[in-house]
Amino acid sequence: MMSNITDLGIAALRDGVADGSFSAVEVATAFNEAVAGADALNAFIVKTPDHALAAAQATDAARAAGQPLGSMAGVPIGMKDLFATVGVQTTAASHMLEGFIPPYESTVSANLWAAGAGMLGKLNLDQFAMGSSNETSYSGNVISPWRRSGGDNAPLAPGGSSGGSSTAVSARLCPAATGTDTGGSIRQPAAFTGISGIKPTYGRCSRWGIVAFASSLDQAGPMARSVRDCA
């Protein structure tokens, strides 16, 4: 396995799996291990290593059979815990929804799984997306992987509400993550942690299956290492 596989973004991972430089299972395993070793950042509310591995195994089997691969094949991602995921707890980082297991899938996540992506877990956020520092989550604060210069190790906020997403991408726990943006909740945390984030034009991505904050403003969008990966 490549020693630096978790340093790769979406495009490099997708292309590497497609040309056989490494397998999708190797990718999923590397990121699962990164997630398991980063509890101190509190980026994940729920970890789903089996989901990531199952998607990876399907990608490797399709490649071995000479079948066409999806546009996200071999790429495991983090899913903000605002998106409904079948069989996986969805809480919007609240006590109110603790234990809620959706029987349906959000349109955004369903499209990602259909394209070959796997899920590393559900990412922490400000409760019901109402916050800008990820300090309102029932699951606790998310910590940025960044630190001030000069040896100051004080924990820093990763922005919000998509703070779990920004931290996970910045800390190389996943190559990309979903976010939602009502008044800046993708763009601001991306800026806080030195990654790229896009709020698409309102209505470009379906809001079906996303826990609402302000339905006339909420918009799902990508958070990744680069503009290319967001695209």
C-alpha angles and dihedrals in degrees: 000000000000109000093220099043093125089058090066124097131218098280095047093046094047093048093044092053091046094052095042098248086133137348128258089239090057089052094048092046092052093050093043088055091049091051092048091054099049105066091128090072092055091212096141128062093182128016119212107186092155091058091053093047094047092053090047093050090051090051093049091048092050092050092048089052092050093246122149114264126227122249091258098036112146095013118118115200142183119249120213107237091242093078119085112241122188112248094358123101115259114191109155081229089289136128089222093067097035108138095017109144109190118223088205138055127234115245092241095052093042090054091049093050090047088054090055103262121142128212121240092185149297114295129227122247143164107293109279085351090286104137144054105222105044091245097118100066119124084218092059137258122318113228123217116235088225123093133191118261121257097055096291104151097184111139115255130209117250094211124249170349086322092043095132089054095048094047094046093052095042092048091051092245089128133004092231143358141195120251138176126224127200101153102354106319095137100033099045098050090044088056092046092056103035100250135114125264133173130199102203121216109288109273095019090109122039116251092204110131095014118121104244129237100166109350094200091058109025115111131174118225146158131272118194146140096275144012089254091056091048089052 
